[in-house]
Amino acid sequence: MVEIARRKIVITGGAGLVGQNLILRLTAKGFGNIVAIDKHPTNVKILEKYHPGVRVIHCDLSEDSQTGAWESELAGCQALVIAHAQIGGVEPKEYVRNNVEATKRLLEAAVRHKVPYLVNISSSVVKSMAVDDYTETKKAQEALIVDCGIKQVVLRPTLMFGWFDRKHIGWLARFMQRVPVFPLPGSGMFLRQPLYVADF
């Protein structure tokens, strides 16, 4: 148990859907040296409130000026979980900035600090027929990580839901609480495979 408590795990996107739920499970298993990096101010405050023992760094990985705030945390970490992603929005450049440019900067630092293992939280969209800003930048992000030379596992979850889900089922649930109409995209015949984040 002491060995588990000392193992250092760094999680980018630590205050998002995957990060918040992963940290909950890691701390329950006795991992005591967790560093969470995230740029979302509200989510960071929630993470700090519920996990005071987790080192939380509020910064933007894509900003060169903020590199000093997080890069040194990669020193001595046993695993880097890459869970940051731009999942919504209307500006294409935001997807590029957060999914591609931030990942390039992170990987350069991970190589410098000789991080031994990566957990790449990719997405099932990289093997889909979709063509949109999220899909294209997630493909680019996965390719960057796969080619970085660090031993890793690539996970491609389908549409996730659960605590901190703001995009898919969470959005629909909030919509249904306000409006007595349920939208069906297209013909309503699209196949979806929701995945509960705790199962992931």
Residue pairs with C-beta under 8 A, 6 or more apart in sequence:
1 30
4 29
4 30
4 31
4 32
5 30
5 31
5 32
5 33
6 32
6 33
7 31
7 33
7 78
7 79
8 33
8 34
8 35
8 76
8 77
8 78
9 26
9 31
9 33
9 34
9 35
9 77
9 78
9 79
9 80
9 81
10 34
10 35
10 37
10 73
10 74
10 77
10 79
10 80
10 81
10 115
11 19
11 22
11 23
11 34
11 35
11 36
11 37
11 80
11 81
11 83
12 19
12 37
12 38
12 61
12 80
12 81
12 82
12 83
12 84
12 102
12 106
13 19
13 37
13 38
13 82
13 83
13 84
13 85
13 121
14 20
14 23
14 35
14 36
14 37
14 38
14 47
14 54
14 56
14 83
15 36
15 38
15 40
15 43
15 44
15 46
15 47
15 56
16 38
16 40
16 43
16 83
16 84
16 85
16 164
17 160
17 162
17 163
17 164
17 165
17 166
17 197
18 83
18 121
18 160
18 197
18 200
19 36
19 38
19 47
19 81
19 83
20 43
20 46
20 47
20 163
20 164
21 162
21 163
21 164
21 197
21 198
21 200
22 81
22 83
23 34
23 36
23 47
23 51
23 54
24 50
24 51
25 198
26 34
27 34
27 51
27 53
27 54
32 53
34 51
34 53
34 54
34 55
35 54
35 55
35 56
35 57
35 73
35 77
36 47
36 51
36 54
36 55
36 56
36 57
37 56
37 57
37 59
37 61
37 70
37 73
37 84
38 44
38 47
38 56
38 57
38 58
38 84
39 58
39 59
39 60
39 61
41 58
43 164
44 56
44 58
47 54
47 56
48 54
48 56
55 73
57 69
57 70
57 73
59 66
59 69
59 70
60 66
60 102
61 70
61 84
61 98
61 102
61 103
61 105
61 106
62 97
62 98
62 101
62 102
62 105
64 105
67 105
67 109
70 109
71 109
71 112
71 113
74 80
74 109
74 110
74 112
74 113
74 115
75 113
77 113
77 115
78 116
78 117
79 115
79 116
79 117
79 118
79 119
80 106
80 110
80 115
80 117
80 118
80 119
81 118
81 119
81 121
82 103
82 106
82 118
82 119
82 120
82 121
82 145
83 121
84 98
84 102
84 103
84 106
85 98
85 99
85 121
85 123
85 134
85 138
85 141
86 94
86 95
86 97
86 98
86 99
86 133
86 134
86 137
87 134
87 167
88 134
88 166
88 167
89 95
89 133
92 133
95 133
95 134
95 136
95 137
96 137
99 134
99 137
99 138
99 140
99 141
100 137
100 140
100 141
100 144
103 141
103 144
103 145
104 144
107 144
107 145
107 148
107 150
110 118
110 148
110 150
111 148
111 149
111 150
115 150
116 150
116 151
117 150
117 151
117 152
118 145
118 148
118 150
118 151
118 152
118 153
119 152
119 153
119 155
120 142
120 145
120 146
120 152
120 153
120 154
120 155
121 155
121 157
122 138
122 141
122 142
122 145
122 154
122 155
122 156
123 134
123 135
123 138
123 142
123 156
123 157
124 156
124 157
124 158
124 159
124 193
125 134
125 135
125 138
125 139
126 135
126 138
126 139
126 142
126 156
127 156
128 135
142 154
145 152
145 154
146 152
146 154
155 200
157 195
157 200
158 192
158 193
158 194
158 195
159 168
159 169
159 192
159 193
159 194
159 195
160 168
160 194
160 195
160 196
160 197
160 200
161 168
161 169
161 170
161 194
161 195
161 196
161 197
162 196
162 197
162 198
163 197
164 170
164 197
165 171
165 197
168 194
169 194
172 182
175 183
176 182
